[in-house]
Amino acid sequence: RPTERVKKLSYKHQRALEILPKEIDALGQEIVRLEGLLADPNLFSSDRDKYDKICAELDTARASLAEKEDSWLEVEMMREEIEG
């Protein structure tokens, strides 16, 4: 017997479609800010600890961005499938 198609997104998925784009945008802005800080050619030599901290924050932000983009894409594909 074929599986039934989901006819409606759950509240959780609807909410994700509302929230994730805002979170993705905010993370994108944070990444731009952190990259701007790293663009200082004297940062590494003048404050190695700050440089290391910014690099770690940038790695975390990039990983979080990729995760949220994947989540959004998954839910968006569900929505498109439901809407036909």
N, C-alpha and C positions, 0 to 999 in steps of 0.2 A: 504494500500500500504506500503510495507516495507521501512524503512528508508535506504537511500543510505549510504554506508560506506564512510568514509573520505578517499580520495585517496592519500592525501599528507599532510604532516605536515605544519603548518603555519610557517612563518618566525620566529615568536615569539617562537614557540615550538622548531624549529631547533636551534635557538640561545640558548635557555635554555639547550638543550642537550650539547652544547659546553661549556657554562659558569658554569652551576651548579656543575659539578664534581670538577672544580678548586676551587669554593667557598666552597664546602664541605670539600675538602682537607685542605684549609686554616683555616677553622673553627676547624677542627680536631686538627691541629697543635696549634691553639690558646688555645684550651681546655687543651691539654697536657701541654702547658706552664703555664697556670693558675693553673692547678693541681700541677705542680711542685712547684710553689710559695706557695701553701697551704700546701705542705709537710713539710715546715719548722716548727718544733715543737715549736719554740719560737715566731712565728708570732702573734698568738692570744694574748699572754700575753705582748708582747713588743709593738705592734702597732695594737690595736683593729680596728681603722678606716681603716687602709690598709687591714686588714683581711676582714672586712665587704665589702669594695669596690671590692676586688678580688672575694668574694663569689657572689656578685651581677653581676659582669662581667661574671663569670662562668655560672650562671643561664641563663643569656641573650644569651651567646654563645651556650649553649646546646639547648635552645629553638629554636634559629635560625637554628642550625644544623638539628634539627628534621623537621623543616618546609621545609628547602631546600631538605632534603632527600625525604620527601613526594612529593614535587613538581617534583623532578627528576624521582621518581618512576612512577608517574602519566604520565608524558610525555614519558618515556621509554615504558610504557605499550601501549600507543597510537601508538608509532613507531612500536612496534612489531605487533600490530593488523593490521596496514596498510601494513606492509611488508609480513604479512601472515605467 
